[in-house]
C-alpha cells in the first residue's frame, strides 16, 4: 500500500512543484469533519495510482503559507499538479468517482 506523504511549507516546492510525476495534494486540517470523511478515499487512491500519481496531504494549520499561496479558502480542497502547475481542483467532500475522474485525467 502506498504511503501518503505529509508535505509542509518547507518541502512543498521539492515534493510537489518539482515532482517527476503528477501529484494530488489534499489540503486538510485535524478539526475538519469532511476532511476526515474523504481520508479513506484518498488513501485508497494512493494505492490504486501508486507509481503513476503521487498523493500527499498538507495540513493548512501547520503550513498556512502554502495554503495561502494557492488561495485555499475552504477544506478539504484537492489540487492536481502536473509539471508544477495546478491543472484541476476539487473542493469539499465528494464521492470517490469524482476523484477517480480527476486522477484519470492526470495519467
MOPAC internal coordinates of N, CA, C and O (Angstrom, degrees):
PM7 1SCF
backbone

  N    0.0000 0     0.00 0     0.00 0    0    0    0
  C    1.4588 1     0.00 0     0.00 0    1    0    0
  C    1.5307 1   109.57 1     0.00 0    2    1    0
  O    1.2310 1   120.48 1   -46.92 1    3    2    1
  N    1.2987 1   116.69 1   133.08 1    3    2    1
  C    1.4645 1   121.45 1  -179.32 1    5    3    2
  C    1.5223 1   110.42 1   -69.12 1    6    5    3
  O    1.2310 1   121.35 1   -41.02 1    7    6    5
  N    1.3075 1   115.02 1   138.98 1    7    6    5
  C    1.4605 1   120.57 1   176.41 1    9    7    6
  C    1.5311 1   108.43 1   -84.83 1   10    9    7
  O    1.2310 1   121.29 1   -41.75 1   11   10    9
  N    1.3189 1   115.14 1   138.25 1   11   10    9
  C    1.4583 1   119.32 1   174.77 1   13   11   10
  C    1.5169 1   106.39 1   -91.30 1   14   13   11
  O    1.2310 1   121.48 1   -58.43 1   15   14   13
  N    1.3067 1   114.77 1   121.57 1   15   14   13
  C    1.4541 1   120.92 1  -178.00 1   17   15   14
  C    1.5227 1   109.53 1   -84.40 1   18   17   15
  O    1.2310 1   120.80 1   -35.90 1   19   18   17
  N    1.3241 1   116.07 1   144.10 1   19   18   17
  C    1.4570 1   120.41 1   172.82 1   21   19   18
  C    1.5137 1   107.51 1   -95.41 1   22   21   19
  O    1.2310 1   120.59 1   -52.00 1   23   22   21
  N    1.3291 1   116.47 1   128.00 1   23   22   21
  C    1.4542 1   120.50 1   177.32 1   25   23   22
  C    1.5288 1   108.93 1  -109.35 1   26   25   23
  O    1.2310 1   121.35 1   -20.62 1   27   26   25
  N    1.3274 1   115.01 1   159.38 1   27   26   25
  C    1.4639 1   121.89 1  -176.91 1   29   27   26
  C    1.5280 1   109.35 1  -133.99 1   30   29   27
  O    1.2310 1   121.20 1    -3.46 1   31   30   29
  N    1.3190 1   115.30 1   176.54 1   31   30   29
  C    1.4658 1   119.65 1   175.36 1   33   31   30
  C    1.5258 1   110.64 1   -54.14 1   34   33   31
  O    1.2310 1   120.43 1   141.48 1   35   34   33
  N    1.3379 1   116.78 1   -38.52 1   35   34   33
  C    1.4635 1   120.15 1  -173.70 1   37   35   34
  C    1.5347 1   114.52 1   -74.56 1   38   37   35
  O    1.2310 1   119.62 1   151.17 1   39   38   37
  N    1.3459 1   118.34 1   -28.83 1   39   38   37
  C    1.4745 1   118.10 1  -178.09 1   41   39   38
  C    1.5337 1   113.76 1  -115.06 1   42   41   39
  O    1.2310 1   119.68 1  -174.17 1   43   42   41
  N    1.3255 1   118.21 1     5.83 1   43   42   41
  C    1.4669 1   121.63 1  -177.09 1   45   43   42
  C    1.5307 1   111.68 1   -58.20 1   46   45   43
  O    1.2310 1   120.61 1   133.68 1   47   46   45
  N    1.3234 1   116.44 1   -46.32 1   47   46   45
  C    1.4687 1   121.76 1  -179.22 1   49   47   46
  C    1.5280 1   111.12 1   -54.96 1   50   49   47
  O    1.2310 1   120.54 1   128.65 1   51   50   49
  N    1.3411 1   116.58 1   -51.35 1   51   50   49
  C    1.4649 1   121.03 1  -177.97 1   53   51   50
  C    1.5227 1   112.96 1   -68.63 1   54   53   51
  O    1.2310 1   120.45 1   137.52 1   55   54   53
  N    1.3281 1   116.75 1   -42.48 1   55   54   53
  C    1.4627 1   121.29 1  -173.87 1   57   55   54
  C    1.5314 1   114.10 1   -79.71 1   58   57   55
  O    1.2310 1   120.02 1   150.59 1   59   58   57
  N    1.3257 1   117.57 1   -29.41 1   59   58   57
  C    1.4701 1   120.72 1  -174.95 1   61   59   58
  C    1.5280 1   111.97 1  -114.32 1   62   61   59
  O    1.2310 1   120.41 1   120.64 1   63   62   61
  N    1.3164 1   116.82 1   -59.36 1   63   62   61
  C    1.4701 1   120.60 1  -174.67 1   65   63   62
  C    1.5300 1   111.56 1   -63.04 1   66   65   63
  O    1.2310 1   120.21 1   139.44 1   67   66   65
  N    1.3367 1   117.20 1   -40.56 1   67   66   65
  C    1.4716 1   121.40 1  -177.45 1   69   67   66
  C    1.5240 1   113.66 1   -94.82 1   70   69   67
  O    1.2310 1   119.91 1  -171.69 1   71   70   69
  N    1.3287 1   117.78 1     8.31 1   71   70   69
  C    1.4695 1   121.05 1  -177.73 1   73   71   70
  C    1.5300 1   111.23 1   -65.29 1   74   73   71
  O    1.2310 1   121.37 1   -34.95 1   75   74   73
  N    1.3271 1   114.99 1   145.05 1   75   74   73
  C    1.4699 1   121.04 1   178.90 1   77   75   74
  C    1.5220 1   112.38 1   -77.54 1   78   77   75
  O    1.2310 1   120.49 1   156.46 1   79   78   77
  N    1.3250 1   116.66 1   -23.54 1   79   78   77
  C    1.4603 1   121.40 1  -178.87 1   81   79   78
  C    1.5295 1   109.26 1  -111.93 1   82   81   79
  O    1.2310 1   120.11 1   -16.79 1   83   82   81
  N    1.3303 1   117.40 1   163.21 1   83   82   81
  C    1.4737 1   119.12 1   173.68 1   85   83   82
  C    1.5283 1   109.63 1   -60.32 1   86   85   83
  O    1.2310 1   120.66 1   -29.69 1   87   86   85
  N    1.3194 1   116.35 1   150.31 1   87   86   85
  C    1.4647 1   121.99 1  -177.44 1   89   87   86
  C    1.5167 1   109.31 1  -131.66 1   90   89   87
  O    1.2310 1   120.30 1   -41.85 1   91   90   89
  N    1.3439 1   117.03 1   138.15 1   91   90   89
  C    1.4566 1   118.55 1   166.58 1   93   91   90
  C    1.5230 1   107.20 1  -112.40 1   94   93   91
  O    1.2310 1   121.86 1   -43.02 1   95   94   93
  N    1.3328 1   114.04 1   136.98 1   95   94   93
  C    1.4631 1   121.21 1  -178.51 1   97   95   94
  C    1.5229 1   108.15 1  -115.20 1   98   97   95
  O    1.2310 1   121.32 1   -56.33 1   99   98   97
  N    1.3177 1   115.08 1   123.67 1   99   98   97
  C    1.4617 1   122.34 1   176.35 1  101   99   98
  C    1.5325 1   107.31 1   -95.47 1  102  101   99
  O    1.2310 1   120.73 1   -73.95 1  103  102  101
  N    1.3381 1   116.22 1   106.05 1  103  102  101
  C    1.4607 1   121.38 1   175.46 1  105  103  102
  C    1.5229 1   107.00 1   -84.03 1  106  105  103
  O    1.2310 1   120.12 1   -58.76 1  107  106  105
  N    1.3415 1   117.38 1   121.24 1  107  106  105
  C    1.4623 1   122.13 1  -170.95 1  109  107  106
  C    1.5224 1   110.50 1  -148.25 1  110  109  107
  O    1.2310 1   120.92 1    -2.91 1  111  110  109
  N    1.3380 1   115.85 1   177.09 1  111  110  109
  C    1.4732 1   123.03 1   172.57 1  113  111  110
  C    1.5263 1   108.33 1  -152.11 1  114  113  111
  O    1.2310 1   121.09 1   -25.15 1  115  114  113
  N    1.3315 1   115.51 1   154.85 1  115  114  113
  C    1.4734 1   121.84 1  -179.12 1  117  115  114
  C    1.5273 1   112.71 1   -55.47 1  118  117  115
  O    1.2310 1   120.49 1   139.19 1  119  118  117
  N    1.3342 1   116.68 1   -40.81 1  119  118  117
  C    1.4680 1   122.22 1  -173.13 1  121  119  118
  C    1.5320 1   113.57 1   -80.46 1  122  121  119
  O    1.2310 1   120.24 1   177.01 1  123  122  121
  N    1.3256 1   117.15 1    -2.99 1  123  122  121
  C    1.4705 1   121.80 1  -173.23 1  125  123  122
  C    1.5398 1   111.11 1   -90.11 1  126  125  123
  O    1.2310 1   120.70 1   -71.93 1  127  126  125
  N    1.3270 1   116.26 1   108.07 1  127  126  125
  C    1.4744 1   120.93 1  -179.36 1  129  127  126
  C    1.5330 1   113.01 1   -60.79 1  130  129  127
  O    1.2310 1   119.12 1   132.80 1  131  130  129
  N    1.3562 1   119.29 1   -47.20 1  131  130  129
  C    1.4723 1   119.03 1   178.02 1  133  131  130
  C    1.5372 1   112.37 1   -60.93 1  134  133  131
  O    1.2310 1   120.46 1   149.74 1  135  134  133
  N    1.3370 1   116.73 1   -30.26 1  135  134  133
  C    1.4762 1   120.29 1   177.39 1  137  135  134
  C    1.5316 1   109.65 1   -63.80 1  138  137  135
  O    1.2310 1   121.16 1   135.50 1  139  138  137
  N    1.3265 1   115.40 1   -44.50 1  139  138  137
  C    1.4766 1   119.82 1   178.95 1  141  139  138
  C    1.5289 1   110.02 1   -66.29 1  142  141  139
  O    1.2310 1   120.57 1   147.07 1  143  142  141
  N    1.3274 1   116.52 1   -32.93 1  143  142  141
  C    1.4636 1   121.89 1  -179.27 1  145  143  142
  C    1.5328 1   111.20 1   -64.29 1  146  145  143
  O    1.2310 1   119.93 1   140.40 1  147  146  145
  N    1.3322 1   117.74 1   -39.60 1  147  146  145
  C    1.4736 1   119.49 1  -178.20 1  149  147  146
  C    1.5327 1   112.88 1   -89.88 1  150  149  147
  O    1.2310 1   119.71 1   171.12 1  151  150  149
  N    1.3271 1   118.16 1    -8.88 1  151  150  149
  C    1.4691 1   121.03 1  -177.59 1  153  151  150
  C    1.5366 1   113.49 1   -52.97 1  154  153  151
  O    1.2310 1   119.22 1   135.56 1  155  154  153
  N    1.3559 1   119.09 1   -44.44 1  155  154  153
  C    1.4756 1   118.33 1   178.44 1  157  155  154
  C    1.5352 1   112.67 1   -64.53 1  158  157  155
  O    1.2310 1   120.12 1   147.35 1  159  158  157
  N    1.3159 1   117.38 1   -32.65 1  159  158  157
  C    1.4715 1   121.19 1   178.19 1  161  159  158
  C    1.5273 1   109.05 1   -66.47 1  162  161  159
  O    1.2310 1   120.91 1   133.72 1  163  162  161
  N    1.3218 1   115.87 1   -46.28 1  163  162  161
  C    1.4673 1   120.67 1   179.93 1  165  163  162
  C    1.5323 1   110.01 1   -60.85 1  166  165  163
  O    1.2310 1   120.78 1   139.34 1  167  166  165
  N    1.3155 1   116.12 1   -40.66 1  167  166  165
  C    1.4757 1   121.14 1   179.00 1  169  167  166
  C    1.5377 1   110.67 1   -63.65 1  170  169  167
  O    1.2310 1   120.58 1   136.12 1  171  170  169
  N    1.3331 1   116.50 1   -43.88 1  171  170  169
  C    1.4723 1   120.76 1   176.84 1  173  171  170
  C    1.5225 1   111.38 1   -59.17 1  174  173  171
  O    1.2310 1   121.09 1   134.77 1  175  174  173
  N    1.3211 1   115.53 1   -45.23 1  175  174  173
  C    1.4640 1   120.46 1  -177.68 1  177  175  174
  C    1.5215 1   111.21 1   -64.52 1  178  177  175
  O    1.2310 1   120.39 1   143.04 1  179  178  177
  N    1.3392 1   116.85 1   -36.96 1  179  178  177
  C    1.4659 1   120.05 1   177.96 1  181  179  178
  C    1.5250 1   110.14 1   -58.41 1  182  181  179
  O    1.2310 1   120.70 1   141.10 1  183  182  181
  N    1.3410 1   116.28 1   -38.90 1  183  182  181
  C    1.4609 1   120.66 1   178.02 1  185  183  182
  C    1.5170 1   112.50 1   -71.98 1  186  185  183
  O    1.2310 1   121.08 1   135.66 1  187  186  185
  N    1.3368 1   115.53 1   -44.34 1  187  186  185
  C    1.4685 1   120.25 1  -176.65 1  189  187  186
  C    1.5285 1   112.73 1   -67.69 1  190  189  187
  O    1.2310 1   120.16 1   149.33 1  191  190  189
  N    1.3191 1   117.30 1   -30.67 1  191  190  189
  C    1.4714 1   121.00 1  -177.12 1  193  191  190
  C    1.5249 1   112.08 1  -108.08 1  194  193  191
  O    1.2310 1   120.63 1  -165.41 1  195  194  193
  N    1.3359 1   116.40 1    14.59 1  195  194  193
  C    1.4610 1   121.92 1  -178.91 1  197  195  194
  C    1.5256 1   110.60 1   -53.02 1  198  197  195
  O    1.2310 1   120.69 1   -49.23 1  199  198  197
  N    1.3304 1   116.28 1   130.77 1  199  198  197
  C    1.4634 1   120.85 1  -179.92 1  201  199  198
  C    1.5117 1   113.04 1    89.09 1  202  201  199
  O    1.2310 1   120.27 1   160.99 1  203  202  201
  N    1.3335 1   117.09 1   -19.01 1  203  202  201
  C    1.4758 1   120.19 1  -179.44 1  205  203  202
  C    1.5178 1   112.03 1  -109.26 1  206  205  203
  O    1.2310 1   121.04 1   144.74 1  207  206  205
  N    1.3367 1   115.62 1   -35.26 1  207  206  205
  C    1.4597 1   121.40 1   179.04 1  209  207  206
  C    1.5238 1   107.69 1  -136.77 1  210  209  207
  O    1.2310 1   121.16 1   -46.98 1  211  210  209
  N    1.3213 1   115.38 1   133.02 1  211  210  209
  C    1.4672 1   120.76 1   176.30 1  213  211  210
  C    1.5270 1   107.70 1   -88.07 1  214  213  211
  O    1.2310 1   120.50 1   -47.41 1  215  214  213
  N    1.3398 1   116.64 1   132.59 1  215  214  213
  C    1.4614 1   121.66 1  -179.42 1  217  215  214
  C    1.5240 1   108.59 1  -115.49 1  218  217  215
  O    1.2310 1   120.87 1   -57.01 1  219  218  217
  N    1.3369 1   115.95 1   122.99 1  219  218  217
  C    1.4630 1   120.47 1   179.99 1  221  219  218
  C    1.5292 1   109.93 1  -132.01 1  222  221  219
  O    1.2310 1   121.18 1   -18.89 1  223  222  221
  N    1.3368 1   115.35 1   161.11 1  223  222  221
  C    1.4640 1   121.44 1   177.34 1  225  223  222
  C    1.5208 1   108.84 1  -122.26 1  226  225  223
  O    1.2310 1   120.85 1   -36.60 1  227  226  225
  N    1.3304 1   115.98 1   143.40 1  227  226  225
  C    1.4533 1   120.98 1   175.99 1  229  227  226
  C    1.5218 1   108.61 1  -127.80 1  230  229  227
  O    1.2310 1   120.82 1   -59.99 1  231  230  229
  N    1.3277 1   116.04 1   120.01 1  231  230  229
  C    1.4604 1   121.32 1   178.48 1  233  231  230
  C    1.5311 1   107.86 1   -79.89 1  234  233  231
  O    1.2310 1   120.73 1   -64.58 1  235  234  233
  N    1.3353 1   116.20 1   115.42 1  235  234  233
  C    1.4704 1   120.58 1  -174.64 1  237  235  234
  C    1.5332 1   112.18 1   -66.60 1  238  237  235
  O    1.2310 1   119.88 1   154.18 1  239  238  237
  N    1.3157 1   117.84 1   -25.82 1  239  238  237
  C    1.4691 1   120.41 1   177.67 1  241  239  238
  C    1.5293 1   110.97 1   -72.21 1  242  241  239
  O    1.2310 1   120.83 1   143.87 1  243  242  241
  N    1.3243 1   116.01 1   -36.13 1  243  242  241
  C    1.4630 1   120.74 1  -178.86 1  245  243  242
  C    1.5327 1   112.67 1   -84.61 1  246  245  243
  O    1.2310 1   119.99 1   156.25 1  247  246  245
  N    1.3179 1   117.63 1   -23.75 1  247  246  245
  C    1.4692 1   121.96 1  -176.36 1  249  247  246
  C    1.5324 1   111.04 1  -132.21 1  250  249  247
  O    1.2310 1   120.27 1  -115.57 1  251  250  249
  N    1.3372 1   117.09 1    64.43 1  251  250  249
  C    1.4685 1   120.27 1  -175.93 1  253  251  250
  C    1.5308 1   113.98 1   -67.07 1  254  253  251
  O    1.2310 1   120.40 1   155.02 1  255  254  253
  N    1.3252 1   116.84 1   -24.98 1  255  254  253
  C    1.4637 1   120.60 1  -178.73 1  257  255  254
  C    1.5281 1   111.03 1   -63.42 1  258  257  255
  O    1.2310 1   120.39 1   131.14 1  259  258  257
  N    1.3214 1   116.86 1   -48.86 1  259  258  257
  C    1.4666 1   121.31 1  -179.24 1  261  259  258
  C    1.5285 1   110.41 1   -67.88 1  262  261  259
  O    1.2310 1   120.38 1   137.77 1  263  262  261
  N    1.3306 1   116.88 1   -42.23 1  263  262  261
  C    1.4665 1   120.43 1   177.86 1  265  263  262
  C    1.5262 1   110.28 1   -58.61 1  266  265  263
  O    1.2310 1   120.40 1   138.75 1  267  266  265
  N    1.3267 1   116.83 1   -41.25 1  267  266  265
  C    1.4643 1   121.21 1   178.43 1  269  267  266
  C    1.5135 1   112.61 1   -67.14 1  270  269  267
  O    1.2310 1   120.92 1   140.04 1  271  270  269
  N    1.3241 1   115.84 1   -39.96 1  271  270  269
  C    1.4697 1   121.25 1  -179.28 1  273  271  270
  C    1.5316 1   111.10 1   -59.03 1  274  273  271
  O    1.2310 1   120.71 1   144.91 1  275  274  273
  N    1.3319 1   116.25 1   -35.09 1  275  274  273
  C    1.4591 1   120.42 1  -178.99 1  277  275  274
  C    1.5308 1   112.31 1  -101.03 1  278  277  275
  O    1.2310 1   120.58 1  -163.55 1  279  278  277
  N    1.3363 1   116.51 1    16.45 1  279  278  277
  C    1.4769 1   123.50 1   175.77 1  281  279  278
  C    1.5286 1   112.63 1    53.04 1  282  281  279
  O    1.2310 1   120.71 1  -136.17 1  283  282  281
  N    1.3303 1   116.24 1    43.83 1  283  282  281
  C    1.4620 1   120.33 1   178.16 1  285  283  282
  C    1.5308 1   107.65 1   -76.69 1  286  285  283
  O    1.2310 1   120.61 1   -70.34 1  287  286  285
  N    1.3294 1   116.44 1   109.66 1  287  286  285
  C    1.4515 1   121.09 1  -176.86 1  289  287  286
  C    1.5323 1   112.58 1  -105.77 1  290  289  287
  O    1.2310 1   120.71 1   155.83 1  291  290  289
  N    1.3115 1   116.25 1   -24.17 1  291  290  289
  C    1.4657 1   119.72 1   176.68 1  293  291  290
  C    1.5209 1   108.00 1  -139.29 1  294  293  291
  O    1.2310 1   121.60 1   -29.71 1  295  294  293
  N    1.3180 1   114.54 1   150.29 1  295  294  293
  C    1.4598 1   118.80 1  -179.94 1  297  295  294
  C    1.5248 1   108.95 1  -127.42 1  298  297  295
  O    1.2310 1   119.47 1   -27.00 1  299  298  297
  N    1.3109 1   118.61 1   153.00 1  299  298  297
  C    1.4565 1   124.98 1     1.53 1  301  299  298
  C    1.5303 1   112.35 1   -74.76 1  302  301  299
  O    1.2310 1   121.75 1   -36.73 1  303  302  301
  N    1.3185 1   114.25 1   143.27 1  303  302  301
  C    1.4590 1   121.67 1   169.43 1  305  303  302
  C    1.5180 1   106.42 1  -125.74 1  306  305  303
  O    1.2310 1   120.77 1   -48.19 1  307  306  305
  N    1.3168 1   116.13 1   131.81 1  307  306  305
  C    1.4604 1   122.19 1   178.29 1  309  307  306
  C    1.5264 1   107.17 1  -112.18 1  310  309  307
  O    1.2310 1   120.67 1   -58.11 1  311  310  309
  N    1.3316 1   116.33 1   121.89 1  311  310  309
  C    1.4588 1   120.77 1   176.24 1  313  311  310
  C    1.5225 1   108.82 1  -109.06 1  314  313  311
  O    1.2310 1   120.98 1   -43.12 1  315  314  313
  N    1.3265 1   115.74 1   136.88 1  315  314  313
  C    1.4606 1   121.56 1   176.02 1  317  315  314
  C    1.5246 1   108.00 1  -103.83 1  318  317  315
  O    1.2310 1   120.88 1   -53.16 1  319  318  317
  N    1.3221 1   115.92 1   126.84 1  319  318  317
  C    1.4629 1   122.29 1  -179.93 1  321  319  318
  C    1.5218 1   109.78 1  -113.09 1  322  321  319
  O    1.2310 1   121.31 1   -42.43 1  323  322  321
  N    1.3243 1   115.10 1   137.57 1  323  322  321
  C    1.4627 1   121.05 1   173.21 1  325  323  322
  C    1.5224 1   106.24 1  -137.90 1  326  325  323
  O    1.2310 1   120.63 1   -54.05 1  327  326  325
  N    1.3291 1   116.41 1   125.95 1  327  326  325
  C    1.4659 1   121.58 1  -177.20 1  329  327  326
  C    1.5273 1   111.82 1    54.36 1  330  329  327
  O    1.2310 1   120.88 1  -141.64 1  331  330  329
  N    1.3292 1   115.92 1    38.36 1  331  330  329
  C    1.4582 1   120.72 1   175.81 1  333  331  330
  C    1.5173 1   115.83 1    80.21 1  334  333  331
  O    1.2310 1   120.30 1  -179.26 1  335  334  333
  N    1.3315 1   117.04 1     0.74 1  335  334  333
  C    1.4622 1   121.20 1  -178.05 1  337  335  334
  C    1.5277 1   110.74 1  -113.82 1  338  337  335
  O    1.2310 1   120.68 1   -34.31 1  339  338  337
  N    1.3367 1   116.30 1   145.69 1  339  338  337
  C    1.4619 1   120.41 1   174.66 1  341  339  338
  C    1.5234 1   107.55 1   -73.92 1  342  341  339
  O    1.2310 1   120.39 1   -57.08 1  343  342  341
  N    1.3274 1   116.86 1   122.92 1  343  342  341
  C    1.4600 1   120.41 1  -179.53 1  345  343  342
  C    1.5267 1   112.53 1  -111.14 1  346  345  343
  O    1.2310 1   120.68 1   162.64 1  347  346  345
  N    1.3297 1   116.30 1   -17.36 1  347  346  345
  C    1.4657 1   118.95 1   178.42 1  349  347  346
  C    1.5204 1   109.56 1  -160.79 1  350  349  347
  O    1.2310 1   121.68 1   -23.89 1  351  350  349
  N    1.3540 1   114.40 1   156.11 1  351  350  349
  C    1.4649 1   120.53 1  -178.64 1  353  351  350
  C    1.5158 1   109.53 1  -142.16 1  354  353  351
  O    1.2310 1   121.16 1   -41.81 1  355  354  353
  N    1.3265 1   115.39 1   138.19 1  355  354  353
  C    1.4697 1   121.63 1   172.59 1  357  355  354
  C    1.5139 1   107.56 1  -125.44 1  358  357  355
  O    1.2310 1   120.49 1   -44.74 1  359  358  357
  N    1.3248 1   116.67 1   135.26 1  359  358  357
  C    1.4554 1   119.98 1   178.78 1  361  359  358
  C    1.5209 1   110.00 1  -119.88 1  362  361  359
  O    1.2310 1   121.32 1   -35.92 1  363  362  361
  N    1.3357 1   115.07 1   144.08 1  363  362  361
  C    1.4554 1   120.43 1   176.67 1  365  363  362
  C    1.5147 1   112.84 1    83.07 1  366  365  363
  O    1.2310 1   121.47 1    -9.47 1  367  366  365
  N    1.3227 1   114.80 1   170.53 1  367  366  365
  C    1.4628 1   120.60 1   177.64 1  369  367  366
  C    1.5269 1   108.19 1   -71.77 1  370  369  367
  O    1.2310 1   120.83 1   -52.36 1  371  370  369
  N    1.3032 1   116.02 1   127.64 1  371  370  369
  C    1.4608 1   121.89 1  -179.19 1  373  371  370
  C    1.5170 1   109.31 1  -129.18 1  374  373  371
  O    1.2310 1   120.47 1   -19.12 1  375  374  373
  N    1.3298 1   116.71 1   160.88 1  375  374  373
  C    1.4704 1   118.67 1   174.16 1  377  375  374
  C    1.5342 1   109.90 1   -69.56 1  378  377  375
  O    1.2310 1   120.92 1   -21.47 1  379  378  377
  N    1.2978 1   115.85 1   158.53 1  379  378  377
  C    1.4641 1   121.17 1  -177.36 1  381  379  378
  C    1.5249 1   112.05 1   -54.10 1  382  381  379
  O    1.2310 1   120.36 1   142.47 1  383  382  381
  N    1.3258 1   116.91 1   -37.53 1  383  382  381
  C    1.4660 1   121.06 1  -178.35 1  385  383  382
  C    1.5209 1   113.55 1   -55.81 1  386  385  383
  O    1.2310 1   120.12 1   144.68 1  387  386  385
  N    1.3307 1   117.37 1   -35.32 1  387  386  385
  C    1.4648 1   121.15 1   179.82 1  389  387  386
  C    1.5279 1   110.23 1   -65.28 1  390  389  387
  O    1.2310 1   120.77 1   141.29 1  391  390  389
  N    1.3387 1   116.13 1   -38.71 1  391  390  389
  C    1.4590 1   120.10 1   179.29 1  393  391  390
  C    1.5246 1   111.27 1   -73.15 1  394  393  391
  O    1.2310 1   120.59 1   141.63 1  395  394  393
  N    1.3261 1   116.48 1   -38.37 1  395  394  393
  C    1.4648 1   121.05 1   178.21 1  397  395  394
  C    1.5369 1   110.01 1   -61.18 1  398  397  395
  O    1.2310 1   120.98 1   136.78 1  399  398  397
  N    1.3149 1   115.74 1   -43.22 1  399  398  397
  C    1.4655 1   121.45 1   178.66 1  401  399  398
  C    1.5284 1   110.27 1   -59.15 1  402  401  399
  O    1.2310 1   120.73 1   135.61 1  403  402  401
  N    1.3358 1   116.21 1   -44.39 1  403  402  401
  C    1.4649 1   120.90 1   178.93 1  405  403  402
  C    1.5275 1   111.36 1   -63.30 1  406  405  403
  O    1.2310 1   120.52 1   134.64 1  407  406  405
  N    1.3224 1   116.62 1   -45.36 1  407  406  405
  C    1.4638 1   120.81 1  -179.14 1  409  407  406
  C    1.5236 1   112.32 1   -66.97 1  410  409  407
  O    1.2310 1   120.42 1   141.77 1  411  410  409
  N    1.3237 1   116.81 1   -38.23 1  411  410  409
  C    1.4619 1   120.06 1   179.62 1  413  411  410
  C    1.5292 1   111.42 1   -62.29 1  414  413  411
  O    1.2310 1   120.23 1   148.14 1  415  414  413
  N    1.3339 1   117.17 1   -31.86 1  415  414  413
  C    1.4607 1   120.95 1   177.37 1  417  415  414
  C    1.5329 1   111.18 1   -70.01 1  418  417  415
  O    1.2310 1   120.76 1   153.17 1  419  418  417
  N    1.3287 1   116.16 1   -26.83 1  419  418  417
  C    1.4561 1   121.09 1  -177.23 1  421  419  418
  C    1.5335 1   113.34 1   -76.75 1  422  421  419
  O    1.2310 1   121.13 1   147.88 1  423  422  421
  N    1.3405 1   115.45 1   -32.12 1  423  422  421
  C    1.4841 1   118.31 1  -172.62 1  425  423  422
  C    1.5163 1   112.94 1   -98.19 1  426  425  423
  O    1.2310 1   120.10 1   180.00 1  427  426  425

